[in-house]
Amino acid sequence: MYLINFLERLLICTIQAHASCCVTAERMWGCQMGDRRFAPDDPERRRWQDPGRVLDTVGVTPGMTFLDVGCGDGYFALPAAGRVGASGRVCGIDADAEAIVRLREHAGDQGMDWVTALAGVAEETLLCSGCGDVVFFGICLHDFSDPARVLRNARRMIRKTGILANLDWHARQMPVGPPLEKRFPPEHAMGLIREAGFHRLSLQDCGPYHYLILARPDP
């Protein structure tokens, strides 16, 4: 009996470890070119994925509440925190607990006590109800097991006047990013966003590899 219980616990731990590795691999697609891995502050990455330019387009300003779904270790969340300032708030969620630890450490090092980060599953977690001025997805919508559910949660978290921003990879061959079969073409992403209760404000290229959808909740 004890041996069976031990083997059950060992199997559970093995499954959890495998899932954690998969999550980490998914989050790293945004930082990979060929065999090279990019650090979050790598200047080469910023040449083709500039968080400042993205946040400019989204319209992040002081005092806003910025919700980063699939935040990783803060590639967008930390620059957003610098923009919203102490009068605003940044809340992030990611399934990668180690990335959340790094985000908390980076925010603490910079004295950004208006940043909170939660390790959790976006399909099952609401960061707030009707509080978000911006609900942001940074190259991650295609990673979720149930993106439609995640977007429905976004609809519950966003203010009536808020903006949903979905930055993701174009579905074409390029030297960086996830496999083509994992990517969401913009029309597919927009279909999911529309079904969740949003209407499109704009769709545009954002750098050489990405598109950016901005949407607002339906009345």
N, C-alpha and C positions, 0 to 999 in steps of 0.2 A: 504493500500500500504506500509506504514512504517512498519507494523507488518510483512508483507511478506518479505520485505528486511531484517529485523532483523533476522527472522527465517532462511533465506538463509545464512546470515553471520554466524549464530550460527552453522548451519549444516556444513559449510565449515571448521570452526574452529574445530569442533568435528572430522571430517575426518582427518584433518591435525594432530591433537593431536594423533589420533589412529595410523596414519602412522609413526609418530615420535617414538611412543612407540614400534612399530614393528621393526623399524630400530635399536633402542637401544637393544631390545631383541636379534636381529640377531647378533649384534656386541658382545654381552655378551656370545654367545655360546663358544667362544674361552677361556672363563674365568670361566667356570662352571663345577663343579664336584658334582653330586648329587644335594643337596640343597645348596651347598656352592658356593659363588661368589668369584672369585680371583681378587685382585687388580693387576694392570699392573706390579708392581714391586715385586709381591709375590714370595719369594724364592722357594716355593713348585712348583709353575707353571713353574719356570725356570728350574727345574730339568727335566721336560718332554717336555718343549717347550723353548729351549734355543736360544734366538735371536742371540747371538754371534756365536754359532755353525752354525746357518742357514746362517748368513752373510758371515762367513768363506767359506762355500760351494759355495755360490753365487759368491764370489770373489770381495766383495766391498772393494775398496781401495781409498786412498786420491785423491781428485780432481774430483771424479766421480759425475755425476748427477744421483740421485737416486729418482725415481718416485714411490710412494707408493699409490697404488689404493685400496681404502678401508682401510685407514690407522688407523681408530679408534683414540685413544688418544695417539698413538705413540709408541706402544710396539716394533715395528721394526724400525719405522722412527727415533726415538731418538738415538738408538744405531748406526744406519746407519749414522746419522749426526756426531756422534763422530768419525766415521771412515773416512768419506769423508773430514772432516775438513773445515776450512774457504775457502780453494781453491776449494771446491766442492759445491754441492747444493742438498738439499732434498726438494721435493715438494710432499705434500700429499693431497688426496681428500677423503672425506667421506660424506655420506648423513646425518650423525648424527652431527648436528651443535654443540651440547654440547661437544661432544668428540673433535671436532676441537678446540673449545675454550680451553679445557684442554691441548691439544697438543701445542697450541701457548703459553700458560702460562708456561708449562714445558720447552719449548725451550727458552723462554725469561729468565726464572730463571737461565738457564745454559749459557746464553750469546750466544746462537746459532742463530745469525741473518742470517745465510744462510739457515734456515728452513722456508718454507712457507707452509701454509695449507689452503685449500679451502673447504667450505661446499658446496657440490653439488652432482649431480647425474652423476655417471661415464658413463652411457650410452649416456649422452648428453654433456660431457665436455672433452676438450682436455687441458692438462696442458701445452703443448708445441707442436711444430712440429719438429720431428727428433732430439730431444735433449737428450733423456734418454740413459745413459749408462746401467742402470738397470731399468726395469719396473717390479715392485714387487707386487704380490698378496699374502697376508698373511692370510690364512684360510678364504677366503671370496669369491672366485670365484663362489661358489655354492649359495651365497646369492643374486646375482644380478638378476633382473627381466629378463634381456636379456644379458647373459654372452657372447654370440657370438658378440654382438655389442660392448661390453666393450673391448673384445679382438681385434676387428678391430680398435678401438680407440688406443689401446696399440700399434698396428702395425704402426699407424701414428705418435705416440709420440716417438718411439724408434729410436736410431741411427742404421745405417746399420750394425755396428759391435756390437750392444748392446745385452744384455741378458734379456730375459723374464724369470722370476722366479715365479713359482706357487707352493706355499706350501699349502697343504690341508689335510683333514682328510682321513685316510683309511676308506673304506666302510665296516666296521665290528664292532661287538659289543665291546664296551669299556666303562669304567666308566666316560668318559668325552667327551664333544663335542656335536654336534647337532644330531637330530634324524637321523637314517639310511636313511630314505627316502629323506632327504635333501642333502646327500653327493654325491660327484662325484667320482666314481671309477677312477683310474688314466687313464685307457684306454678311458673313456668318456671325461675327461678333455683334454687329448692329442688330441683327435679328434677335439674338439673345437679349440684348439690352432693351429692345423695344418690347419684347414679351414680358420683361420684368416691370414694365410700367414707366418707361422713359421715352422721350422723343429727342431726336438728334438736333443738336445745334450746329455742329460742324464735323467734318472729316477731312483731315489733311495729312500730308507727309510731315514727318518730324525727324529730320536727319536722314541719312542715306538708307537706313534699314527699317525704319519704323513708321507706323501711322498712329495718329492720335484722334480718337473719337471723343467729343464733348457732348454731353446730353443732360437734359433737365428732367426732373420727374413730371409725369403727366398731372394735370390738375385733379 
